Amino acid sequence: MTRRACLLFAALALAACLPPALAFAQAGAQPAPVAASAAQGGPSRTWIVAGAAFATMHADCQTCEEETPYRHTTGVLGNFGLRVNSRMDAGAELFWVPIESGSGHVNTTHIDGVAQFRPWGSKGFFVKGGAGMAFVRNWVDATGPDAINSKALSVVIGTGWVFRPAARFGVQIFASQHAAALGDVKTATADVADVIGNFWSIGAAIVIR
């Protein structure tokens, strides 16, 4: 009886020790996935876009008697901001357009706050909109050698497609329109009221998220 009691006691003790041992082993095995996840770093919150575009510019006003020509050039586009979620990005956009006009060089820099939204999380299609300021240099000829520097209200709308939208590095194609409302502009001969410049662009850019 004594031997059987000892064996029974040993079996019960072993059974009592097994659950804590298994729990400890499972707890010790968990840090590996956690470490792997930490090594991956998680999703980035950075949103960076850099690219170039073919642009067309057209200026107009309410009192202009002659139609101004459409002028074609290339521009540079950049975005920097945060990835709000898997479908939306928000930040600042810079669009620089140099144009050779009949009166000299026209350099326009749009700086806008923008938001970009993808209706379908698994697709690359996106729409974009925003507003800010446009800084214009040498818009028209003026009396004297100095250039004209003007500020304008800027509005931008656009759309496009991102290839590999879920990847850290991708490429996008886009089409957008920037409008710069200059208001009244003083030229060498007269004051021109309600001047607005429209910039249509099509281009491609590198995307980093």
C-alpha positions as a printed NumPy array, in Angstrom:
array([[  0.   ,   0.   ,   0.   ],
       [  2.813,   2.332,   0.804],
       [  4.437,   1.84 ,  -2.625],
       [  1.135,   2.327,  -4.411],
       [  0.431,   5.447,  -2.387],
       [  3.839,   6.872,  -3.321],
       [  3.255,   6.176,  -7.024],
       [ -0.194,   7.766,  -6.857],
       [  1.197,  10.817,  -5.076],
       [  3.97 ,  11.172,  -7.689],
       [  1.463,  10.927, -10.535],
       [ -0.74 ,  13.601,  -8.977],
       [  2.256,  15.888,  -8.396],
       [  3.349,  15.468, -12.026],
       [ -0.145,  16.258, -13.263],
       [ -0.247,  19.338, -11.094],
       [  3.083,  20.581, -12.442],
       [  2.286,  20.067, -16.143],
       [ -0.173,  23.027, -16.66 ],
       [  2.192,  25.668, -15.194],
       [  5.062,  24.228, -17.217],
       [  3.026,  24.36 , -20.432],
       [  1.887,  27.9  , -19.674],
       [  5.469,  28.981, -19.04 ],
       [  6.611,  27.362, -22.295],
       [  3.864,  29.174, -24.235],
       [  4.722,  32.454, -22.567],
       [  8.365,  31.983, -23.492],
       [  7.474,  31.31 , -27.112],
       [  5.465,  34.548, -27.532],
       [  8.309,  37.124, -27.631],
       [  9.544,  35.86 , -31.004],
       [  6.503,  37.136, -32.992],
       [  6.53 ,  40.341, -30.962],
       [ 10.199,  40.843, -31.767],
       [  9.509,  40.12 , -35.411],
       [  6.698,  42.666, -35.421],
       [  8.936,  45.222, -33.732],
       [ 11.623,  44.574, -36.322],
       [  9.137,  45.323, -39.11 ],
       [  8.389,  48.692, -37.52 ],
       [  4.675,  48.785, -38.349],
       [  3.016,  50.977, -41.004],
       [  4.661,  54.324, -41.759],
       [  2.749,  57.579, -41.211],
       [  4.848,  59.557, -43.694],
       [  3.382,  60.659, -47.042],
       [  5.886,  61.933, -49.614],
       [  5.282,  62.488, -53.337],
       [  7.83 ,  63.853, -55.825],
       [  7.369,  64.074, -59.58 ],
       [  7.08 ,  66.138, -62.75 ],
       [  4.219,  67.15 , -65.018],
       [  3.42 ,  68.515, -68.447],
       [  1.392,  71.689, -67.858],
       [ -0.774,  74.077, -69.857],
       [ -1.436,  77.602, -68.592],
       [ -4.146,  80.059, -69.639],
       [ -4.808,  83.521, -68.165],
       [ -8.152,  85.278, -68.391],
       [-10.   ,  88.289, -67.026],
       [-13.498,  89.783, -67.201],
       [-12.495,  92.889, -69.166],
       [ -9.919,  91.364, -71.521],
       [-10.771,  92.197, -75.141],
       [ -8.3  ,  89.728, -76.663],
       [ -8.058,  86.023, -75.921],
       [ -4.764,  85.173, -74.249],
       [ -2.879,  82.199, -75.747],
       [ -2.491,  78.797, -74.111],
       [  1.126,  78.232, -73.1  ],
       [  2.752,  74.841, -72.531],
       [  5.599,  73.945, -70.209],
       [  6.783,  71.425, -67.614],
       [  6.369,  71.699, -63.864],
       [  7.5  ,  70.098, -60.614],
       [  5.106,  68.631, -58.042],
       [  5.756,  67.65 , -54.428],
       [  3.637,  66.54 , -51.465],
       [  4.642,  66.093, -47.85 ],
       [  2.366,  65.11 , -44.99 ],
       [  0.88 ,  62.294, -42.955],
       [ -0.93 ,  59.094, -43.79 ],
       [ -4.163,  59.575, -41.852],
       [ -5.4  ,  56.026, -42.507],
       [ -5.27 ,  53.379, -45.236],
       [ -7.418,  55.542, -47.538],
       [ -6.555,  59.161, -46.757],
       [ -3.416,  61.305, -46.825],
       [ -3.183,  64.943, -45.777],
       [ -0.449,  67.543, -45.93 ],
       [  1.028,  70.31 , -48.089],
       [  1.544,  70.439, -51.845],
       [  4.042,  72.492, -53.844],
       [  3.557,  72.953, -57.591],
       [  6.112,  75.072, -59.455],
       [  5.487,  76.12 , -63.061],
       [  7.923,  78.256, -65.113],
       [  6.431,  79.667, -68.336],
       [  7.939,  81.675, -71.157],
       [  5.396,  84.313, -72.196],
       [  5.451,  87.081, -74.752],
       [  6.393,  89.538, -72.003],
       [  9.097,  87.454, -70.335],
       [  9.35 ,  84.684, -67.78 ],
       [  6.408,  83.851, -65.542],
       [  7.259,  81.71 , -62.519],
       [  4.289,  80.536, -60.462],
       [  4.58 ,  78.593, -57.212],
       [  1.425,  77.084, -55.706],
       [  1.585,  76.139, -52.014],
       [ -1.634,  74.437, -50.923],
       [ -2.945,  72.401, -48.042],
       [ -4.389,  69.234, -49.59 ],
       [ -6.209,  66.036, -48.707],
       [ -6.062,  62.91 , -50.883],
       [ -8.691,  60.18 , -50.615],
       [ -8.944,  56.674, -52.09 ],
       [-12.588,  55.474, -52.122],
       [-11.53 ,  51.817, -52.396],
       [ -8.793,  50.673, -50.053],
       [ -7.529,  47.913, -52.355],
       [ -7.554,  50.079, -55.502],
       [ -5.181,  52.827, -56.553],
       [ -7.737,  55.411, -57.728],
       [ -7.683,  58.67 , -55.736],
       [ -9.174,  62.16 , -55.71 ],
       [ -7.494,  65.246, -54.274],
       [ -8.458,  68.784, -53.326],
       [ -7.088,  71.755, -51.436],
       [ -6.451,  75.488, -51.249],
       [ -3.661,  77.877, -50.359],
       [ -1.567,  80.627, -51.95 ],
       [  0.107,  81.146, -55.315],
       [  3.209,  83.307, -55.655],
       [  3.711,  84.8  , -59.126],
       [  6.85 ,  86.5  , -60.417],
       [  7.132,  88.432, -63.723],
       [  3.457,  87.975, -64.55 ],
       [  3.359,  90.88 , -67.08 ],
       [  5.618,  93.658, -68.331],
       [  5.784,  96.723, -66.103],
       [  7.459, 100.079, -66.217],
       [ 11.033,  99.696, -65.075],
       [ 13.466,  96.766, -64.901],
       [ 12.116,  95.225, -61.717],
       [  9.947,  92.118, -61.781],
       [  6.361,  92.029, -60.559],
       [  5.707,  89.853, -57.521],
       [  2.08 ,  88.993, -56.847],
       [  0.155,  86.803, -54.439],
       [ -3.039,  84.989, -55.3  ],
       [ -5.605,  82.654, -53.819],
       [ -4.853,  79.126, -55.044],
       [ -7.288,  76.222, -55.427],
       [ -6.406,  72.699, -56.627],
       [ -8.438,  69.653, -57.623],
       [ -7.097,  66.431, -59.096],
       [ -7.334,  62.711, -59.591],
       [ -5.04 ,  59.827, -60.461],
       [ -3.985,  56.251, -59.864],
       [ -1.383,  54.813, -57.485],
       [  0.348,  51.6  , -58.495],
       [  1.052,  49.293, -55.495],
       [ -1.074,  51.412, -53.103],
       [ -0.33 ,  49.2  , -50.08 ],
       [  3.463,  49.119, -50.596],
       [  5.992,  51.424, -48.936],
       [  7.264,  52.633, -52.336],
       [  4.977,  53.166, -55.315],
       [  4.363,  55.187, -58.459],
       [  1.388,  57.335, -59.349],
       [  0.027,  59.067, -62.431],
       [ -2.108,  62.151, -61.926],
       [ -4.097,  64.916, -63.582],
       [ -4.879,  68.157, -61.792],
       [ -6.008,  71.752, -62.185],
       [ -4.583,  74.667, -60.21 ],
       [ -6.343,  78.037, -60.304],
       [ -4.706,  81.275, -59.134],
       [ -7.037,  84.242, -58.54 ],
       [ -4.765,  87.284, -58.814],
       [ -7.441,  89.985, -58.621],
       [ -6.406,  93.355, -60.093],
       [ -3.052,  93.452, -61.885],
       [ -1.196,  96.661, -62.764],
       [  0.572,  96.589, -66.123],
       [  2.732,  99.173, -67.885],
       [ -0.265, 100.617, -69.729],
       [ -3.377,  99.901, -67.631],
       [ -4.933,  98.121, -64.686],
       [ -6.448,  94.727, -65.483],
       [ -9.287,  93.637, -63.204],
       [-10.123,  90.143, -61.963],
       [ -7.212,  88.225, -63.463],
       [ -7.176,  84.467, -62.994],
       [ -4.655,  81.89 , -64.161],
       [ -5.568,  78.264, -64.823],
       [ -2.949,  75.514, -64.866],
       [ -3.816,  72.038, -66.152],
       [ -1.209,  69.315, -65.613],
       [ -0.648,  65.616, -66.327],
       [  2.316,  63.819, -64.82 ],
       [  3.892,  61.001, -62.842],
       [  5.498,  60.83 , -59.404],
       [  7.182,  58.532, -56.877],
       [  5.177,  57.831, -53.697],
       [  6.695,  56.975, -50.307],
       [  4.448,  55.935, -47.409]])
